[in-house]
Amino acid sequence: MPRVPGLQSSSVRKAPEAECRRPMGNDVIIGYDGKPRCSWAGAGDTALSRYHDQVWGTRSYDQPAMFEALTLGVFEVGLSWSIVFGKRDAFRKAFRGFDIAKVAAMTDRDVDRLVQDPSIIRNRGKIQATIDNARAMRSASPSLVALAKSHESIRRLAPRSLGNLPKSTPQADAFARQLKSQGYRFVGPTSVYAFMQNVGVVNDHIHGCFRASDYLNA
């Protein structure tokens, strides 16, 4: 299964029947408020379900939000999404609210400090990559926003199952090559596709989910 968002197949949360008002197959469940959701969001009123409802697949070109999405993808490489998502608030604090200019100005001393911060993932390479990516965002042309817009897609039919979702696409591969040429780091096709899902360049909510592109026709 692909990263949804960044989840591996063993990490997809299957809500117990007691939590669901009405099951809709393995990949869509009915949540606490009666709305059908992708199963990975769970059935409860949690930070993950709110992320599913309000962020994932919602087209946004707010630069701090895009920088956050890119950074979480950097730290997810080799790890599970649940670990990274659980540290999201700590990352926001560590990287100055994902203010691009402030992160771009961070120094080796900041890297040394963050490597000792137990609230985040203390990987020196990924911390340095985040700073380097902020610098790339400030200077690269075309901008990250422009590149993301150039890869927008609109689904008329939502994916029928989590198993139908790709790990990457030709568009993500091209996007990743563009980012690498601009100096971005830790931006392989799989990470970039997860980024595209996160910021709504593509909408990969499953058919039957209230956030799916074809929900009104479900």
N, C-alpha and C positions, 0 to 999 in steps of 0.2 A: 504494500500500500504506500502511496506517496506521502509526503509531509503535509499534514492537514490539520492545523497549520504546523508543519514541521513534525507532526507525530509519526512514529513508526507504527506498524500494524499491531504490535504487542502493546502499544500504549493507548489505543483507542478505548475510551471509557464506555463500556456497555452498562447503561443504567439498569439496576435491578428492576424487576417488574413492579415491585412495591412502590418505586419512585415514579413510575410512569402511569398516567391516567389511561393511556391507550397506546400499545406498541404499534409501530408502523413499519415493521421490518427491522433489520439489523442496523440500518444506516440513518434512519430518522426516528425520533422518539417524540412523544408529547411531554412537554415540560410542566413545571409547577404552575404556570399561568395558562395552560391549555394550548399554547402555541407549539406547532411542530418544529423541531430543530434537528440539525445534524447531530448524530449520536455522540460525537466527540465532545460536544458542549455539555453533556450531562443534563439531567432533568431538574436539578436544583437551581436556586437563585444564588449563583456563585460568580466570582470574578471571571472564571472561564466562560460561563454562559453569557455574561455581559459583553465580554470581548467578542464572542461569536455574534451577538446581536448588533453591537454598535461599531465594531472596528473591522473584523475580518471580512474582506470582500466589499467593504464600503469605499468607494472611490474617493480618495483624499490626496491632494497635492500640497498639503501643509508641510513645509520643509522639516520642522522638528519631528513631526509624526513620521515622515518618511525616513529620517535619520534614525529614529528609534527602531523602526521596523528593520532597517538594514543592519543595525547593530545587534539586535536580538538574533538575527539570522547568522551573523558572524559568530556569536557565542554559542549558537546551537550546533555548529559543526562538530560532529562526533559525540553529541550528547542528545538527551531527550528534550522535547519541547516543554514538558512539565517542569523540568529543573530550571530552564531558562525563564519560563513564564512566572514561576514562583519567585524569581528574583527581580522582576521587572521594576518594582519601586526602588530597589537598591541600586539598580543600574541608572535609573533616572537621577538619583542623588549623586552617584559617583561621577556621572557624565554631565553634571550641571544642567539638568532638565533638558538634555539634548539640544542645548543652544549651540549651534554649529560653530559660531565664532569663538565661543568660550572653550569648546573642546579642541578646536584647531590650535588654540594658543597654549594648550597643555604641554608640559615639559617632561624631560626624563625624570625629574623629581616627582612629578605627579604619577608617572608610570610606576616608579618604585613604591610610592605610597599605596596605589591601588592594588599592587601585587600582594600587599599585606592586609588588604581589606577582606575579612571573612564573609561579608554580606554579599559579595559578588563572586563570579567565577574568576579565580586568580590565575589567569593564563596571560603571561606577559605578551606573547605574540598577538593575541586577540585584543588586548588592551591597546597595544601600539597600533594595530590595524584600525581600531575605532578612531584614534586620533588622526591617522593618515587619511581615513575616509572622510573625516570632517574637513580636512585640508583640501581633499579632492573636490568635495561638494562646493567649497568656496571658489575654486579656481577653474573647474572644468567647464568646457563648452563643447557641445551643448550641455545644458544643465541636467541634473538627475530628473527634474520634473519634465523637461522636454523629452528626454529619452523614454521615460515611463509613458508619457502620452503617446509617443510614436508606436508603442507596443500595445495599446489598448485593444481589447476585444469585447464584443458584446455577444453573450450566449442567448440564442433563441430557445434552446432546449437545455435545461440543467442536466448535469451528470446524473445518471440513474443510480449510481452506487459509489461508495468510496473507492471500490476497486477499479472504477472507470477513470479515476483521476490519474493523470500522468505525473511522473516524478519531475519531468522537465518537458519542454517543448522547443521546437526550432526557434520560436521567438525569444524564449528564455536564454537559449544558447547564444543567440545573436546579441541580446542585451548584456549578457555576462562578458562577452568579448569586448563590447563597447566600454563597459565599466573598467575592465582590466587595462584597456589601452589608455584610460584616463588616470590610472594610478590607484584605483580602488583595490582593496585586498580582501581575501576570503569571500570572493564573489563567484563561485562556480555556478553552473546552470541550475543545479538543484536548489541551492540557496537563493538564487535570483528568482526562481519560479515561486518559492515560498514567499519572497518579498512581494512579487506581483499579486499573489493571492491576498496577502495582508493588506496592501494599500488599494485593492480594488481594481488593479489593471485588468484582472480577470475575476469573475465571480464564480467560485467553485462550490457554492452551497448546493447540497444534494436536492434532487427533485423531491418535492414534498415538504422541504424546509420552508418556513415562511420568508426566509431571506433569499430563496432561490430565484433565478431570473424568470422562471416560468411558473411562479407560485400561483398566480391567479388562474392559470390554466391547469393546475395540478388536479 
